Amino acid sequence: MNFEKELAAIQQRNARVEAEKAWELSWTRRLFIAVVTYVTAGVWLVLIHDTYPWAKALVPTVGYLLSTASLPVVKRWWIGRCKEG
């Protein structure tokens, strides 16, 4: 009986970890962060009376999206490098 409870607990934990990993890799999460970044940067630029604030707010947003898009490539390179060493 104890074994079955432990197995069920492990399966629940694995399901939770898999869901969290899927969230970390999801485009929903990336786009949400990008929108928050864009709005935050835009509001800040408006508050300091910068020119073209909403256009300039695209810079950190696009930078974030490009960095997250390149992470899988960098991860594969890093893992391959670690296996060599």
C-alpha positions in Angstrom: 0.0 0.0 0.0 2.8 2.4 0.9 4.5 1.7 -2.4 1.3 2.6 -4.3 1.1 6.0 -2.5 4.7 6.7 -3.2 4.3 5.8 -6.9 1.2 8.1 -7.1 3.1 10.9 -5.5 6.0 10.5 -7.9 3.6 10.5 -10.9 1.9 13.6 -9.6 5.3 15.3 -9.2 6.4 14.3 -12.7 3.2 15.6 -14.2 3.7 19.0 -12.4 7.3 19.2 -13.5 6.4 18.4 -17.1 3.7 21.1 -17.0 6.1 23.7 -15.6 8.7 22.8 -18.2 6.1 23.1 -21.0 5.2 26.5 -19.6 8.8 27.6 -19.5 9.2 26.7 -23.2 5.8 28.0 -24.4 5.3 30.8 -26.8 2.4 31.9 -24.6 4.8 32.7 -21.8 7.3 34.4 -24.2 4.6 36.6 -25.8 3.2 37.5 -22.4 6.6 38.7 -21.3 7.1 40.5 -24.6 3.8 42.4 -24.2 4.6 43.3 -20.6 8.1 44.5 -21.7 6.7 46.5 -24.5 4.0 48.2 -22.4 6.5 48.9 -19.5 9.1 50.4 -21.8 6.5 52.4 -23.7 5.0 53.8 -20.6 8.4 54.7 -19.2 9.4 56.4 -22.5 6.1 58.4 -22.5 6.7 59.5 -18.9 10.1 60.8 -19.7 8.7 62.5 -22.8 11.0 60.7 -25.2 10.3 60.9 -29.0 8.6 58.0 -30.6 8.2 56.1 -27.4 6.1 53.2 -28.8 8.4 52.6 -31.6 11.4 52.7 -29.3 9.7 50.3 -26.9 10.0 47.7 -29.7 13.8 47.5 -29.2 13.8 45.6 -25.8 10.8 43.6 -26.9 12.3 42.4 -30.1 15.6 41.8 -28.3 13.9 39.6 -25.8 12.1 37.6 -28.4 15.3 37.1 -30.4 17.2 36.0 -27.3 14.5 33.4 -26.4 14.3 32.2 -30.0 18.1 31.6 -30.1 18.2 29.7 -26.7 17.4 26.3 -28.2 20.3 26.6 -30.6 22.7 27.8 -27.9 21.4 25.0 -25.6 22.2 22.3 -28.2 25.6 23.8 -28.8 26.3 23.9 -25.1 25.2 20.3 -24.5 27.3 19.1 -27.4 30.3 21.0 -26.1 29.8 19.5 -22.6 29.7 15.9 -24.1 33.0 16.5 -25.8 34.8 17.6 -22.7 
